[in-house]
Amino acid sequence: MTAEERHISPTAAKKQDGIPSETTAKPIFDAMELELEDEIQQQEEETIAIVAVALLLTTLTRFGTQGIPYNDLPLSGEDYTIAILQGNPRRTLDVFRVTTPTFMFICRELLSVQMEPVSKLLQIEEQLAIFLYIVGHNNSNRQAQDCFQHSGQTISKVFRHVLELLVQLAPKFFIQPSHETIPHQIQTNPKFSPFFDKCLGALDGVHIPASVPAHKTAPYQNRKGFLSQNVLGVCDFGMRFTYMRVGWEGTAHDARVLRDARSKDFKIRQGFFYLADAGYGLSRNILVPYRGTRYHLREQALAGQRPETEVGAIYNPSPF
């Protein structure tokens, strides 16, 4: 190394190596910092602009419809209910899923329940109409608003109120059969008595279509491919329902629903029994058909078939 090379300054050495010196690097860093600040400022301005536009659109939408009544149809909910009930009886059945006499009977029963009314302006007929319109057709709150010309809050309150009234009425109509007397349909028929003197009725499960949130559909999809609740129904020989267990998902087996009911409030006295199909299994209190025996009467009648055994002929033609 020559003397000239030994006396090269560090700054000159950095220049020779292509490395910017401290004096030249500072302006570069300052420029990068300014550029970064400009980008941040631009992003902030864009965010502010987006928020401002959103607020403006919200304000225009709100005040653009303010002053214009939403429920402005000429036919009020009360008028609509009266028109249906006083019109063709078939229309009442189509819209409310019950006949006009049944509708009025339910109204009288609802009025008998001691509960504070949800609204003094809405008659019980219109309240029941709203409830049946929703449950009878799986209609939404919005559809009920348009039909009965009430706010969504009013529709929700009325629906819940009528539901609570019906729950209060349940014990009046779901009455367990008497264990002291033999059912008339059994006692007067020598084909069934004395074999079924201790029989209280029949039970079975039915799949009621259900509307379920998308993230909860799996347990409700039954083996037939649609969403449902598996509802256990029990009735006596007068075709009156004496018990129901609701709420089970469509994937639940009939026997599982029955076990749940018996573990709670569905009690069967010792020595008595109910008729059921083979899916429930034979037990002391549940009598099911012989395996491999045809017992669906309607299918047998259509096919011209008869029960396969003499004993089966006694049980399989159910008194229902």
VOTISE-482155 format. One record per residue: residue in one letter; x, y, z of N, C-alpha, C in turn. Coordinates in steps of 0.2 Angstrom, whole numbers, plus 5000, padded with zeros to 4 digits. Each point is the difference from the previous one (the first is absolute). Layout:
<marbas>
MARBA:residu:n_u:n_v:n_w:ca_u:ca_v:ca_w:c_u:c_v:c_w
MARBA:A:X:Y:Z:X:Y:Z:X:Y:Z
...
</marbas>
This chain:
<marbas>
MARBA:residu:n_u:n_v:n_w:ca_u:ca_v:ca_w:c_u:c_v:c_w
MARBA:M:5004:4994:5000:4996:5006:5000:5004:5006:5000
MARBA:T:4999:5005:4996:5004:5006:4999:4998:5005:5005
MARBA:A:5004:5005:5001:4999:5005:5005:4994:5004:4999
MARBA:E:4999:5001:4993:4994:5003:4998:4993:4997:5002
MARBA:E:5001:4993:4999:4994:4996:5002:4999:5000:5008
MARBA:R:5005:5000:5003:4999:5000:5008:4997:5006:5002
MARBA:H:5001:5006:4997:4997:5006:5002:4993:5002:4997
MARBA:I:4997:4995:4997:4993:5001:4998:4995:5000:5005
MARBA:S:4996:5005:5000:4995:5001:5006:4995:4995:5000
MARBA:P:4996:4999:5005:4995:4995:5000:4994:5002:4996
MARBA:T:4999:5006:4999:4994:5002:4995:5002:4999:4993
MARBA:A:5007:5001:4998:5002:4999:4994:5000:4992:4998
MARBA:A:5002:4996:5006:4999:4993:4999:4993:4997:4998
MARBA:K:4995:5003:5004:4993:4998:4999:4998:5002:4993
MARBA:K:5002:5006:4998:4998:5002:4993:5003:4995:4995
MARBA:Q:5007:4998:5001:5003:4995:4995:4996:4993:5001
MARBA:D:4998:4998:5005:4996:4994:5001:4993:5000:4998
MARBA:G:4997:5006:4998:4993:5001:4998:4996:5000:5006
MARBA:I:5002:5001:5006:4996:5001:5006:4999:5007:5001
MARBA:P:4994:5003:5001:4999:5007:5001:5002:5002:5007
MARBA:S:5003:5006:5000:5002:5002:5006:4995:5003:5005
MARBA:E:5001:5002:5006:4995:5002:5004:4997:5007:4998
MARBA:T:5004:5004:4996:4998:5006:4998:4995:4999:4994
MARBA:T:5001:4995:4996:4996:4998:4994:4994:4996:5002
MARBA:A:5000:4996:5005:4995:4995:5002:4994:5004:5004
MARBA:K:5002:5005:5003:4995:5004:5004:4994:5002:4995
MARBA:P:5002:5004:4995:4994:5002:4995:4996:4994:4998
MARBA:I:5003:4994:4998:4997:4994:4998:4994:4998:5005
MARBA:F:5003:5000:5006:4995:4997:5006:4994:5006:5001
MARBA:D:5002:5006:4999:4995:5005:5001:4995:5000:4994
MARBA:A:5002:4998:4994:4995:4999:4995:4996:4994:5001
MARBA:M:5003:4995:5002:4995:4994:5001:4995:5001:5006
MARBA:E:5002:5004:5005:4996:5001:5005:4994:5005:4998
MARBA:L:5002:5005:4996:4995:5004:4997:4995:4996:4996
MARBA:E:5002:4995:4996:4996:4996:4995:4995:4996:5005
MARBA:L:5003:4997:5005:4996:4996:5005:4994:5004:5003
MARBA:E:5002:5006:5002:4995:5004:5003:4995:5002:4995
MARBA:D:5002:5001:4994:4995:5002:4994:4995:4994:4999
MARBA:E:5003:4994:5001:4995:4994:4999:4995:4999:5005
MARBA:I:5003:5001:5007:4995:5000:5005:4995:5005:5000
MARBA:Q:5002:5006:4998:4995:5006:5000:4995:4998:4994
MARBA:Q:5002:4997:4995:4995:4998:4994:4995:4995:5003
MARBA:Q:5003:4995:5003:4995:4995:5003:4995:5003:5005
MARBA:E:5003:5004:5004:4995:5003:5005:4995:5004:4996
MARBA:E:5002:5004:4995:4995:5004:4996:4995:4995:4997
MARBA:E:5002:4995:4997:4995:4995:4997:4996:4997:5005
MARBA:T:5002:4998:5006:4996:4998:5005:4994:5005:5002
MARBA:I:5002:5006:5001:4996:5005:5002:4994:5001:4994
MARBA:A:5003:5000:4994:4995:5001:4994:4995:4994:5000
MARBA:I:5002:4994:5001:4995:4994:5000:4995:5001:5006
MARBA:V:5003:5002:5006:4995:5001:5005:4995:5005:4999
MARBA:A:5002:5006:4997:4996:5005:4998:4995:4998:4995
MARBA:V:5002:4996:4995:4995:4998:4995:4995:4995:5004
MARBA:A:5002:4996:5004:4995:4995:5003:4995:5004:5005
MARBA:L:5003:5005:5003:4995:5004:5005:4995:5004:4995
MARBA:L:5003:5003:4995:4995:5003:4995:4995:4996:4997
MARBA:L:5002:4994:4998:4995:4996:4997:4995:4997:5006
MARBA:T:5002:4999:5006:4995:4998:5005:4996:5006:5002
MARBA:T:5002:5006:5000:4996:5006:5001:4995:5001:4995
MARBA:L:5002:4999:4994:4995:5001:4994:4995:4995:5000
MARBA:T:5002:4994:5002:4995:4994:5000:4995:5002:5005
MARBA:R:5002:5002:5006:4996:5001:5006:4995:5005:4999
MARBA:F:5003:5006:4998:4996:5006:4999:4996:5000:4993
MARBA:G:5002:4996:4996:4997:4999:4993:4993:4997:5001
MARBA:T:5000:4995:5005:4993:4997:5001:4997:5003:5006
MARBA:Q:5003:5004:5004:4996:5003:5006:4994:5004:4998
MARBA:G:4995:4999:5003:4994:5003:4999:4995:4997:4995
MARBA:I:5003:4994:4997:4996:4996:4996:4998:4994:5004
MARBA:P:4993:4999:5002:4999:4994:5004:5001:4993:4996
MARBA:Y:5002:4996:5004:5002:4993:4997:4993:4996:4999
MARBA:N:4996:5000:5006:4994:4996:5000:4995:5004:4997
MARBA:D:4999:5001:4994:4995:5005:4997:4995:4996:4995
MARBA:L:4999:4994:5001:4995:4996:4996:4993:5002:5002
MARBA:P:4996:5000:4996:4993:5002:5002:4996:4995:5005
MARBA:L:5003:4994:5000:4996:4995:5004:5005:4999:5006
MARBA:S:4997:5001:5006:5004:4999:5006:5000:4993:5002
MARBA:G:5004:4998:5005:5000:4993:5003:4993:4998:5002
MARBA:E:4997:5004:5004:4993:4998:5002:4995:4999:4995
MARBA:D:5000:5005:4995:4996:4999:4994:5002:4993:4996
MARBA:Y:5006:4999:4999:5002:4994:4997:4997:4994:5003
MARBA:T:5001:5000:5007:4998:4994:5004:4992:4999:4999
MARBA:I:4997:5005:5001:4992:5000:4999:4998:4998:4993
MARBA:A:5004:5002:4995:4998:4998:4993:5001:4993:4999
MARBA:I:5005:4997:5003:5002:4993:4999:4994:4996:5004
MARBA:L:4999:5002:5006:4995:4996:5004:4993:5000:4998
MARBA:Q:4998:5006:4997:4993:5001:4997:5000:4998:4993
MARBA:G:5005:4998:4997:5000:4998:4993:4999:4992:4999
MARBA:N:5002:4998:4994:4999:4993:4999:5004:4995:5005
MARBA:P:4996:4996:5003:5003:4995:5006:5007:4997:4997
MARBA:R:5000:4998:4994:5006:4997:4998:5006:5005:5000
MARBA:R:4999:5006:4999:5006:5005:5001:5002:5000:5007
MARBA:T:4996:5000:5005:5002:5000:5007:5005:4994:5001
MARBA:L:4998:4994:4997:5004:4994:5001:5007:5001:4996
MARBA:D:4999:5003:4994:5007:5001:4997:5004:5004:5003
MARBA:V:4998:5006:5003:5004:5005:5003:5002:4999:5007
MARBA:F:4995:4997:5004:5002:4999:5007:5001:4993:5002
MARBA:R:4998:4995:4995:5001:4993:5001:4995:4997:5005
MARBA:V:4995:5004:5002:4995:4997:5004:4993:5003:4997
MARBA:T:4995:4996:5002:4993:5003:4998:4998:5006:5004
MARBA:T:4995:5003:4997:4998:5006:5004:4997:4999:5007
MARBA:P:4996:4994:5001:4998:4999:5006:5005:4998:5005
MARBA:T:5005:4996:4997:5006:4999:5005:5004:5006:5001
MARBA:F:5001:5005:4996:5003:5006:5001:4997:5004:5006
MARBA:M:4993:5000:4999:4997:5004:5005:5000:4996:5007
MARBA:F:5000:4994:5000:5001:4996:5006:5006:5001:5004
MARBA:I:5006:5000:4996:5006:5002:5002:5000:5007:5003
MARBA:C:4997:5005:4997:5000:5006:5003:4997:5001:5007
MARBA:R:4994:4996:5000:4997:5000:5007:5004:4997:5005
MARBA:E:5004:4995:4998:5004:4996:5005:5006:5005:5002
MARBA:L:5003:5004:4995:5005:5004:5002:4998:5006:5004
MARBA:L:4994:5002:5000:4997:5005:5004:4999:4998:5007
MARBA:S:5000:4993:5001:4998:4998:5007:5007:4999:5004
MARBA:V:5005:5001:4997:5007:5000:5003:5001:5007:5004
MARBA:Q:5002:4999:5006:5001:5006:5004:5007:5003:4999
MARBA:M:5001:5004:4995:5006:5003:4998:5000:5007:4997
MARBA:E:5004:5004:5002:5000:5007:4998:5000:5001:4992
MARBA:P:4996:5003:4997:5000:5000:4993:5006:5004:4997
MARBA:V:5002:4998:4994:5006:5003:4998:4999:5006:4996
MARBA:S:4993:5001:4998:4998:5007:4997:4993:5001:5002
MARBA:K:4998:5006:5001:4993:5001:5001:4996:5002:4994
MARBA:L:5005:5001:4995:4997:5002:4993:4998:4995:4996
MARBA:L:5004:4994:5000:4999:4994:4996:4995:4995:5003
MARBA:Q:4995:4999:4997:4995:4995:5002:5003:4993:5000
MARBA:I:4998:4995:5004:5002:4994:5000:5000:4996:4994
MARBA:E:4995:5002:4996:4999:4996:4993:5006:5002:4996
MARBA:E:5002:5006:5000:5006:5002:4996:5006:4997:5002
MARBA:Q:5001:5000:5007:5006:4997:5003:5001:4993:4998
MARBA:L:4994:4996:5000:5000:4993:4998:5002:4999:4993
MARBA:A:4997:5005:4996:5001:5000:4993:5007:5001:4998
MARBA:I:5004:5004:5003:5007:5001:4999:5004:4994:5002
MARBA:F:4998:4997:5006:5004:4994:5002:4999:4994:4995
MARBA:L:4993:4999:4998:4999:4995:4995:5003:5001:4993
MARBA:Y:5000:5006:4998:5003:5002:4994:5007:4998:4999
MARBA:I:5004:5001:5006:5007:4999:5000:5001:4992:5001
MARBA:V:4997:4997:5004:5002:4993:5002:4997:4995:4994
MARBA:G:4994:5003:4997:4997:4996:4995:5003:4999:4994
MARBA:H:5004:5005:4998:5003:5001:4994:5008:5001:5000
MARBA:N:5002:5000:5006:5008:5001:5001:5001:5007:4997
MARBA:N:4996:5005:5001:5001:5007:4998:5005:5003:5005
MARBA:S:5003:5005:4997:5005:5004:5004:4996:5006:5003
MARBA:N:5004:5003:5005:4997:5006:5003:4999:5006:4995
MARBA:R:5004:5001:4995:4999:5005:4995:4994:4998:4996
MARBA:Q:4998:4994:4998:4994:4999:4997:4994:5001:5004
MARBA:A:5001:4999:5006:4994:5001:5005:4999:5008:5000
MARBA:Q:5005:5004:5000:5000:5007:5000:4996:5002:4995
MARBA:D:5001:4998:4994:4997:5002:4994:4993:4998:4999
MARBA:C:4998:4994:5003:4994:4998:5000:4995:5003:5005
MARBA:F:5003:5001:5006:4995:5003:5005:5002:5007:5002
MARBA:Q:5005:5003:4996:5001:5008:5001:5002:5002:5007
MARBA:H:5004:4996:5003:5003:5002:5006:5008:4999:5000
MARBA:S:5003:5004:5005:5007:5000:5000:5003:4993:5002
MARBA:G:5006:4999:4999:5003:4993:5001:5000:4999:5008
MARBA:Q:5001:5005:5004:5000:4999:5007:4993:4998:5002
MARBA:T:4995:5003:4998:4993:4998:5001:4999:4993:4999
MARBA:I:5002:4998:4994:4999:4993:4997:5003:4995:5005
MARBA:S:5006:5001:5002:5004:4996:5005:4997:4999:5006
MARBA:K:4997:5006:5003:4997:5000:5007:4994:4996:4999
MARBA:V:4996:5001:4995:4993:4996:4999:5002:4993:5000
MARBA:F:5005:4998:4996:5001:4993:4999:5002:4996:5006
MARBA:R:5005:5004:5004:5002:4997:5006:4994:4999:5005
MARBA:H:4996:5006:5000:4994:5000:5005:4995:4994:4999
MARBA:V:4998:4999:4993:4996:4995:4999:5003:4993:5001
MARBA:L:5006:4999:4999:5004:4994:5002:5000:4998:5007
MARBA:E:5001:5006:5004:4999:4999:5007:4993:4998:5003
MARBA:L:4995:5003:4996:4993:4998:5002:4999:4993:4999
MARBA:L:5002:4997:4994:4999:4993:4998:5003:4996:5005
MARBA:V:5006:5001:5002:5004:4996:5005:4996:5000:5006
MARBA:Q:4997:5005:5002:4996:5000:5006:4994:4996:5000
MARBA:L:4997:4999:4993:4994:4996:4999:5002:4993:5000
MARBA:A:5006:4998:4998:5002:4993:4999:4997:4995:5005
MARBA:P:5001:5001:5007:4997:4996:5005:4993:4998:4999
MARBA:K:4996:5005:4998:4993:4999:4999:4998:4995:4995
MARBA:F:5004:5000:4995:4998:4995:4994:5004:4994:5000
MARBA:F:5006:5000:5003:5004:4994:5000:4999:4996:5006
MARBA:I:4995:4996:5000:4998:4997:5006:5002:4992:5000
MARBA:Q:5003:4998:5005:5002:4992:5000:4994:4996:5000
MARBA:P:5000:4995:4997:4994:4995:5000:4999:4997:5007
MARBA:S:4993:4999:5001:4999:4997:5007:5002:4993:5000
MARBA:H:5003:4998:5006:5002:4993:5001:4994:4996:5003
MARBA:E:4995:5003:5002:4995:4997:5004:4994:4997:4995
MARBA:T:4999:5002:4995:4995:4998:4995:5003:4997:4994
MARBA:I:4997:4995:4997:5002:4998:4993:4997:5004:4995
MARBA:P:5004:5002:4995:4998:5004:4995:4994:4997:4996
MARBA:H:4995:5004:4999:4993:4998:4997:5002:4996:4993
MARBA:Q:5005:5003:4996:5001:4996:4994:5002:4993:5001
MARBA:I:5003:4999:5006:5003:4993:5001:4995:4996:5003
MARBA:Q:4996:5003:5005:4995:4996:5004:4995:4997:4996
MARBA:T:4998:5004:4995:4994:4998:4996:5001:4996:4994
MARBA:N:5007:4998:4999:5002:4996:4994:5003:4994:5003
MARBA:P:4996:4994:4999:5003:4994:5002:5006:4997:4997
MARBA:K:5002:5004:4994:5006:4998:4997:5006:5003:5003
MARBA:F:4999:5005:5004:5006:5003:5004:4999:4999:5007
MARBA:S:4995:4999:5003:4999:4998:5007:4999:4993:5001
MARBA:P:5004:4997:5005:5004:5003:5006:5007:5001:4998
MARBA:F:5002:4999:4994:5007:5000:4998:5004:5007:5001
MARBA:F:4996:5005:4999:5002:5007:5000:4997:5004:5005
MARBA:D:4997:4997:5006:4997:5004:5005:5005:5005:5003
MARBA:K:5006:4998:5001:5005:5004:5003:5004:5005:4995
MARBA:C:4998:5000:4994:5003:5004:4995:4997:5007:5001
MARBA:L:5005:5005:5000:4998:5007:5001:4999:5004:4994
MARBA:G:5003:4998:4994:5000:5003:4994:5006:4998:4996
MARBA:A:5002:5005:4995:5006:4998:4996:5004:5006:5000
MARBA:L:5007:4999:4998:5005:5005:4999:5004:4999:4994
MARBA:D:5002:5006:4997:5005:4999:4994:5003:5007:5000
MARBA:G:5006:5000:4996:5003:5006:4998:4999:5003:4993
MARBA:V:5000:5006:5000:4999:5003:4993:5005:5006:4999
MARBA:H:5002:5000:4994:5005:5005:4998:4997:5007:4998
MARBA:I:5001:5005:5004:4997:5007:4998:5005:5004:4997
MARBA:P:4999:5002:4994:5005:5004:4997:5002:5006:5004
MARBA:A:5007:5002:5000:5002:5005:5004:5005:5005:4997
MARBA:S:5000:5006:5002:5004:5005:4997:5006:5001:5005
MARBA:V:5006:4998:4998:5006:5000:5004:5006:5005:4997
MARBA:P:5003:5003:5005:5006:5004:4997:5005:4996:4997
MARBA:A:5003:5002:4995:5005:4996:4995:5005:4996:5004
MARBA:H:5003:5003:5005:5005:4997:5004:4997:4994:5005
MARBA:K:4994:4999:5000:4997:4995:5005:4996:4995:4996
MARBA:T:5000:5000:4993:4996:4996:4996:5001:4992:5001
MARBA:A:5007:4998:5001:5002:4993:5000:4995:4996:5005
MARBA:P:4999:5002:5006:4997:4995:5004:4992:5000:4998
MARBA:Y:4998:5004:4997:4993:5001:4998:4998:4996:4993
MARBA:Q:5005:4998:4996:4999:4997:4994:4998:4993:5001
MARBA:N:4994:4998:4999:4998:4993:5001:5001:4995:4995
MARBA:R:4999:4994:5000:5002:4995:4995:4996:5001:4994
MARBA:K:4995:5004:5000:4996:5002:4993:5003:5006:4997
MARBA:G:5005:5003:5003:5004:5005:4997:4997:5007:5001
MARBA:F:4995:5001:5004:4998:5007:5001:5001:5002:5008
MARBA:L:5000:5006:5001:5001:5002:5007:4994:5000:5004
MARBA:S:5000:4997:5006:4994:4999:5004:5002:4999:5007
MARBA:Q:4994:5000:5004:5000:4998:5007:4997:4994:5001
MARBA:N:5002:4995:5004:4997:4994:5001:4995:5001:5006
MARBA:V:4994:5000:4999:4995:5001:5005:4996:4994:5002
MARBA:L:5000:4998:5006:4997:4994:5003:4992:5002:5002
MARBA:G:4996:4997:4997:4993:5001:5001:4996:4994:5003
MARBA:V:4996:5001:5005:4997:4995:5004:4992:5002:4999
MARBA:C:4996:4995:4998:4993:5001:5000:4996:4994:5003
MARBA:D:4994:5002:5002:4995:4995:5003:4996:4997:4994
MARBA:F:4995:4996:5002:4996:4997:4995:4994:5004:4998
MARBA:G:5000:5006:5003:4995:5005:4997:5004:5005:4995
MARBA:M:5006:4998:4998:5004:5004:4996:5002:5007:5003
MARBA:R:5000:5000:5006:5002:5006:5004:5008:5000:5002
MARBA:F:5004:5005:4999:5007:5000:5002:5000:5000:5007
MARBA:T:5004:4996:5004:5000:5000:5007:5007:5002:5002
MARBA:Y:5005:5000:4995:5007:5002:5002:5004:5001:4994
MARBA:M:5005:5005:5000:5004:5001:4995:5007:5002:5002
MARBA:R:5005:4998:4997:5007:5002:5002:5003:5003:4994
MARBA:V:5002:5006:5000:5002:5004:4994:5007:5002:5002
MARBA:G:5004:5002:4994:5007:5003:5001:5005:4996:4998
MARBA:W:4999:4993:4999:5006:4996:4998:5001:5001:4992
MARBA:E:5007:4999:4999:5002:5001:4993:4997:4994:4995
MARBA:G:5000:5002:4994:4998:4995:4995:5004:4993:5000
MARBA:T:5006:5001:5002:5005:4994:5000:4998:4995:5006
MARBA:A:4997:5003:5005:4998:4996:5006:4996:4994:4998
MARBA:H:5001:4994:5003:4996:4994:4998:4994:5000:5005
MARBA:D:4994:4997:4997:4994:5000:5004:5001:4998:5007
MARBA:A:5004:4994:5001:5000:4997:5006:5004:5005:5005
MARBA:R:5005:5004:4997:5003:5004:5005:4996:5006:5002
MARBA:V:4996:5002:4996:4995:5006:5002:4995:4997:5005
MARBA:L:4998:4994:5000:4995:4997:5005:5004:4999:5006
MARBA:R:5006:4997:5000:5004:5000:5006:5001:5006:5004
MARBA:D:5001:5006:4996:5000:5006:5003:4994:5002:5003
MARBA:A:4994:4999:4997:4994:5002:5003:4998:4996:5006
MARBA:R:5002:4993:5000:4998:4996:5006:5005:5002:5006
MARBA:S:5006:5003:4998:5004:5002:5006:4998:5006:5003
MARBA:K:4995:5003:4997:4998:5007:5003:4992:5000:5002
MARBA:D:4996:5002:4995:4993:5000:5003:4995:4996:4997
MARBA:F:5002:4995:4995:4996:4995:4997:5000:4994:5004
MARBA:K:4995:4999:5005:5000:4994:5004:4995:4995:4998
MARBA:I:5001:4994:5000:4995:4994:4999:5000:4996:5006
MARBA:R:4994:4999:5003:4999:4996:5006:5001:4993:4998
MARBA:Q:5003:4996:5005:5001:4993:5000:4994:4996:4998
MARBA:G:5001:4996:4995:4995:4996:4997:4996:5003:4994
MARBA:F:5001:5006:4999:4997:5003:4994:5005:5001:4994
MARBA:F:4998:5001:4994:5004:5000:4995:4997:5005:4994
MARBA:Y:5005:5002:4995:4998:5003:4994:5002:4996:4994
MARBA:L:4996:5001:4995:5002:4997:4994:5005:5004:4996
MARBA:A:5005:4997:4996:5005:5004:4997:5002:4996:4994
MARBA:D:5004:5003:4995:5003:4996:4995:5006:4996:5002
MARBA:A:5003:4996:4995:5006:4996:5002:5006:5004:5002
MARBA:G:5000:5006:4998:5006:5004:5001:5001:5002:5007
MARBA:Y:4995:4999:5004:5001:5001:5007:5003:4995:5004
MARBA:G:4999:4994:4998:5002:4994:5004:4995:4998:5005
MARBA:L:4999:4993:5001:4996:4997:5005:5002:5001:5007
MARBA:S:4995:5003:5005:5002:5000:5007:4994:4999:5004
MARBA:R:5000:5001:5006:4994:4998:5005:4995:5005:4998
MARBA:N:5001:5006:4998:4995:5005:5000:4999:5002:4992
MARBA:I:5004:4997:4996:4999:5002:4993:4999:4994:4996
MARBA:L:4995:4999:4996:4998:4994:4997:5001:5001:4992
MARBA:V:5004:4997:4997:5002:5001:4993:4998:4993:4996
MARBA:P:4999:5001:4993:4998:4994:4996:5006:4995:5000
MARBA:Y:4998:4994:4998:5004:4994:4999:5005:5002:4994
MARBA:R:5006:4998:5001:5005:5002:4995:4998:4996:4993
MARBA:G:5000:5004:4995:4999:4997:4993:4992:5000:4999
MARBA:T:4996:5003:5004:4993:5000:4999:4998:5006:4997
MARBA:R:4996:5000:4995:4997:5006:4997:4995:5003:5004
MARBA:Y:5001:5007:5002:4995:5003:5004:4997:5006:4998
MARBA:H:5002:5003:4995:4998:5006:4997:4993:4999:4996
MARBA:L:4995:5002:5004:4993:4998:4997:4999:5003:4993
MARBA:R:5002:5006:4999:4998:5003:4994:5004:4996:4994
MARBA:E:5006:4999:5001:5004:4996:4995:4997:4993:4999
MARBA:Q:4998:4997:5005:4997:4993:5000:4994:5001:4996
MARBA:A:4996:5005:5001:4993:5000:4996:5002:5002:4993
MARBA:L:5004:5004:4998:5002:5001:4993:5003:4994:4997
MARBA:A:5004:4996:5003:5003:4994:4997:4996:4994:5001
MARBA:G:4994:5000:5004:4996:4994:5001:5003:4995:5004
MARBA:Q:5005:5002:5005:5003:4996:5004:4997:4999:5007
MARBA:R:5001:4995:5003:4998:4999:5007:5006:4998:5005
MARBA:P:4999:5001:5006:5005:4999:5005:5002:4992:4999
MARBA:E:5006:4999:5001:5003:4993:4999:4999:4995:5005
MARBA:T:4998:5002:5006:4999:4995:5006:4993:5002:5003
MARBA:E:4997:4995:5003:4994:5001:5004:5000:5004:5005
MARBA:V:5006:5000:5004:5001:5004:5006:5001:5008:4997
MARBA:G:5004:5000:4994:5001:5007:4997:4993:5003:4998
MARBA:A:4995:4996:4998:4994:5002:4998:4996:5004:5006
MARBA:I:5002:4998:5006:4997:5003:5005:5003:5007:5002
MARBA:Y:5007:5000:4999:5003:5006:5002:5001:5005:4994
MARBA:N:5002:4998:4995:5001:5004:4994:4995:5004:4998
MARBA:P:4993:4998:4999:4995:5005:4998:4999:5004:5006
MARBA:S:5004:5005:5001:4999:5005:5006:4993:5003:5001
MARBA:P:4998:5001:5006:4993:5003:5000:5000:5007:4998
MARBA:F:5005:5003:4998:5000:5006:4997:4998:5000:4992
</marbas>
